[in-house]
Amino acid sequence: MDQTLQRQKTDILILGAGGAGLFAALHAHQANPALDITIAVKGLLGKCGCTRMVQGGYNVALAPGDSLERHFMDTIEGGKWLPDQELAWTLVTGAVERIHELENELGCFFDRNPDGTIHQKAFAGQTFDRTVHKGDLTGIEIVNRLAEQVWRRGIRRLEEHRALDFLLDRQGALAGVLLTDVRTGHYVFVQAKAVLLATGGGPTMYRFHTPSGDKSCDGLAMALRLGLPLRDMEMVQFHPTGLLAGIDTRMTGTVLEEGLRGAGGHLLDGGGVRFMTAYDPEAERATRDVVSRAIFAEMGAGRTTPNGGVYLSMGHLGAANVLRQFKGMVERCADCGFDLAAGRVEVVPTAHYMMGGVEFAPDCTTERVGLFVAGEDSGGVHGANRLGGNGVANSTVFGGIAGETMAAWVASDRVFREPDEAALAAAIARAERVFALGPTTSPNVLEELRETLYQAMWDDAGIVRNAQGLARVAAVLEGLAAQLAEFRLPIDARDRAFNLTWHDALNLESLVSVSRAIVQAAQVRENSCGAHYRSDFPAPGDPAASTFTSVRASSDEALTVTTKPVHFSRVRPGQSLLAAA
Ligand SMILES: Cc1cc2nc3c(=O)[nH]c(=O)nc-3n(C[C@H](O)[C@H](O)[C@H](O)COP(=O)(O)OP(=O)(O)OC[C@H]3O[C@@H](n4cnc5c(N)ncnc54)[C@H](O)[C@@H]3O)c2cc1C
């Protein structure tokens, strides 16, 4: 068995190179340029993750008439009073500093008004137009500038390195992280004084999903194995209009932005009948959860398009007008053979974002000393719903804070911890399982397991849930975990370099593990709140008595879910900071 293991040391190890990871590296370096900082990333730095995919933009209270209090209240009310209020306040205040930093220090150019001020557009669920953007390619602008600055500072990069497990020393303190170099298949143990988890969540366990292909919830699965509590895991956000271009293209599931409905687009059932007016007075402009549930209901009733979704129709707004306003979207649809400007495009709700993640404090510390978290891997900022535009604000604000916190932490005489060698060997053995001797499995099995996962999560743990369905999907997940544990690579598919079948198996393990957390949290929440809708418990519950779920794994990977009261540290349900402002 080829188990080449290299060892490296670094003061700060950052897992992930999205908005959170890149900002953390820059801020840690700024705090102390002498620090040895390493970014390990599953893909290529600057080319992977969801921050790069951000289309719509970045929420920040800049304009006269807007305020931190207003942004905060929108975030809390959008999140159905479930957000941790200190985290939400850190988000809205930090966003102002971060957007200036992005423009004035890092070189981003955002769209501007004729008078030179930054243009801010409307986004759903907000009482003020506060979304800063660069056309509909905001994420590319942000990540390109961040990546350039990271390269310039000579921060060490481990690209195409996949994090596998956290390693502790024999006293239980964090010692570092085991990774594998995807290009060689060799193992790398990186010993670090501080580690940032910023692998970006990403609900890719659903049949239709938007996040980038490198995301498979690895970081959250690692956090579960480490015994960390994850909050709000039942809260998975679906975007109502993912492109439905057939099962044989990765374009299926990608987002057709909210602005299309905002501009007056109609949703039609398979027979061409407009249906949203029957569900909500706001019709197509209702919030993401309402529109997603309405489409799901139409699909359940069988009123679907040839590929099983509904139509988004823009033609009545004038083809030239649609092309002018949504050039990128029109071109993307044309690539898949659809005429968005003048015709109809098939769409389906698509899993977009995980509000849940590792419990953490505003300074990005976690329960485990030496381990920090930022971005979509963290939980508690958004509560039951994330406002469009608050995702990239979250990753960049908390990424920067994490960098500063880690630099200060390392400065206070921290030492390298030696890993428990038995645990290191066990972690390698875990990753090696697919190479073990014994009867091998056809690689096609992975495809079948993935299909089963996609369908079960979509049907029973998706947009509408109930006790029966959740019990059904829970049983499917146990079966999938058992089958994955038995999976062995075929003898002729054991070359470790770029072994995508091996990584597929690892991806599926992470997804099944995190799906279990989603399902068990959803079983415990017996009300309907934000993104979580239970047909057997449709009432929202009393916001003043809000609790959040907290999932934790024991050493045998069994999960327990507890509920904890939300602490209304700044404002109580029924009150508003606006009155006081
Ligand atoms: C299509 C799309 C459009 C969006 N539009 C908006 C928008 O308009 N506004 C908004 O606010 N938000 C938007 N979001 C959400 C936003 O992208 C995320 O909230 C945010 O960017 C997440 O940042 P992050 O740094 O946590 O994760 P990411 O940017 O996803 O970065 C995660 C990083 O972790 C790496 N990684 C993953 N697993 C491992 C592993 N095992 N080992 C090492 N590295 C690993 C990945 O390769 C990647 O580099 C959108 C998301 C999508 C998918």
The ligand as an SDF file (V2000), in Angstrom:
LIG
                    3D

 53 58  0  0  0  0  0  0  0  0999 V2000
  -24.1580   30.5940   -8.0650 C   0  0  0  0  0  0  0  0  0  0  0  0
  -24.0210   31.3400   -6.7700 C   0  0  0  0  0  0  0  0  0  0  0  0
  -24.3270   32.6770   -6.7210 C   0  0  0  0  0  0  0  0  0  0  0  0
  -24.2100   33.3720   -5.5190 C   0  0  0  0  0  0  0  0  0  0  0  0
  -24.4950   34.6950   -5.5170 N   0  0  0  0  0  0  0  0  0  0  0  0
  -24.3680   35.3960   -4.3540 C   0  0  0  0  0  0  0  0  0  0  0  0
  -24.6250   36.8010   -4.3380 C   0  0  0  0  0  0  0  0  0  0  0  0
  -24.9910   37.4170   -5.3450 O   0  0  0  0  0  0  0  0  0  0  0  0
  -24.4350   37.4490   -3.1580 N   0  0  0  0  0  0  0  0  0  0  0  0
  -24.0370   36.8250   -2.0270 C   0  0  0  0  0  0  0  0  0  0  0  0
  -23.8920   37.4610   -0.9920 O   0  0  0  0  0  0  0  0  0  0  0  0
  -23.7790   35.4920   -2.0240 N   0  0  0  0  0  0  0  0  0  0  0  0
  -23.9300   34.7570   -3.1550 C   0  0  0  0  0  0  0  0  0  0  0  0
  -23.6620   33.4260   -3.1610 N   0  0  0  0  0  0  0  0  0  0  0  0
  -23.1740   32.7990   -1.9110 C   0  0  0  0  0  0  0  0  0  0  0  0
  -21.6860   33.0760   -1.7200 C   0  0  0  0  0  0  0  0  0  0  0  0
  -21.0100   32.6310   -2.8560 O   0  0  0  0  0  0  0  0  0  0  0  0
  -21.1470   32.3650   -0.4950 C   0  0  0  0  0  0  0  0  0  0  0  0
  -21.9110   32.7510    0.5850 O   0  0  0  0  0  0  0  0  0  0  0  0
  -19.7220   32.7510   -0.1230 C   0  0  0  0  0  0  0  0  0  0  0  0
  -19.0120   33.1480   -1.2320 O   0  0  0  0  0  0  0  0  0  0  0  0
  -19.0120   31.6010    0.5410 C   0  0  0  0  0  0  0  0  0  0  0  0
  -17.6490   31.9530    0.7610 O   0  0  0  0  0  0  0  0  0  0  0  0
  -16.6720   30.9390    1.4640 P   0  0  0  0  0  0  0  0  0  0  0  0
  -15.3130   31.5450    1.4620 O   0  0  0  0  0  0  0  0  0  0  0  0
  -17.2310   30.4900    2.7470 O   0  0  0  0  0  0  0  0  0  0  0  0
  -16.6790   29.6320    0.5110 O   0  0  0  0  0  0  0  0  0  0  0  0
  -16.2120   29.4540   -0.9970 P   0  0  0  0  0  0  0  0  0  0  0  0
  -16.0440   30.7170   -1.7070 O   0  0  0  0  0  0  0  0  0  0  0  0
  -17.1210   28.4530   -1.6020 O   0  0  0  0  0  0  0  0  0  0  0  0
  -14.7680   28.8040   -0.8450 O   0  0  0  0  0  0  0  0  0  0  0  0
  -14.5990   27.5120   -0.3180 C   0  0  0  0  0  0  0  0  0  0  0  0
  -13.1870   27.0590   -0.6010 C   0  0  0  0  0  0  0  0  0  0  0  0
  -12.9230   25.8540    0.1140 O   0  0  0  0  0  0  0  0  0  0  0  0
  -12.2650   24.9320   -0.7430 C   0  0  0  0  0  0  0  0  0  0  0  0
  -12.4890   23.5760   -0.2400 N   0  0  0  0  0  0  0  0  0  0  0  0
  -13.6410   22.8570   -0.2160 C   0  0  0  0  0  0  0  0  0  0  0  0
  -13.4100   21.6480    0.3430 N   0  0  0  0  0  0  0  0  0  0  0  0
  -12.0940   21.6130    0.6850 C   0  0  0  0  0  0  0  0  0  0  0  0
  -11.2530   20.6390    1.2770 C   0  0  0  0  0  0  0  0  0  0  0  0
  -11.6980   19.4280    1.6390 N   0  0  0  0  0  0  0  0  0  0  0  0
   -9.9430   20.9520    1.4510 N   0  0  0  0  0  0  0  0  0  0  0  0
   -9.4440   22.1550    1.0710 C   0  0  0  0  0  0  0  0  0  0  0  0
  -10.1960   23.1040    0.4860 N   0  0  0  0  0  0  0  0  0  0  0  0
  -11.5030   22.8370    0.3090 C   0  0  0  0  0  0  0  0  0  0  0  0
  -12.8860   25.2160   -2.1010 C   0  0  0  0  0  0  0  0  0  0  0  0
  -12.1070   24.6880   -3.1300 O   0  0  0  0  0  0  0  0  0  0  0  0
  -12.9300   26.7370   -2.0710 C   0  0  0  0  0  0  0  0  0  0  0  0
  -11.6660   27.2550   -2.4040 O   0  0  0  0  0  0  0  0  0  0  0  0
  -23.7870   32.7070   -4.3430 C   0  0  0  0  0  0  0  0  0  0  0  0
  -23.4890   31.3490   -4.3980 C   0  0  0  0  0  0  0  0  0  0  0  0
  -23.6020   30.6590   -5.5920 C   0  0  0  0  0  0  0  0  0  0  0  0
  -23.2840   29.2120   -5.6100 C   0  0  0  0  0  0  0  0  0  0  0  0
  1  2  1  0
  2  3  1  0
  2 52  2  0
  3  4  2  0
  4  5  1  0
  4 50  1  0
  5  6  2  0
  6  7  1  0
  6 13  1  0
  7  8  2  0
  7  9  1  0
  9 10  1  0
 10 11  2  0
 10 12  1  0
 12 13  2  0
 13 14  1  0
 14 15  1  0
 14 50  1  0
 15 16  1  0
 16 17  1  0
 16 18  1  0
 18 19  1  0
 18 20  1  0
 20 21  1  0
 20 22  1  0
 22 23  1  0
 23 24  1  0
 24 25  2  0
 24 26  1  0
 24 27  1  0
 27 28  1  0
 28 29  2  0
 28 30  1  0
 28 31  1  0
 31 32  1  0
 32 33  1  0
 33 34  1  0
 33 48  1  0
 34 35  1  0
 35 36  1  0
 35 46  1  0
 36 37  1  0
 36 45  1  0
 37 38  2  0
 38 39  1  0
 39 40  1  0
 39 45  2  0
 40 41  1  0
 40 42  2  0
 42 43  1  0
 43 44  2  0
 44 45  1  0
 46 47  1  0
 46 48  1  0
 48 49  1  0
 50 51  2  0
 51 52  1  0
 52 53  1  0
M  END
$$$$
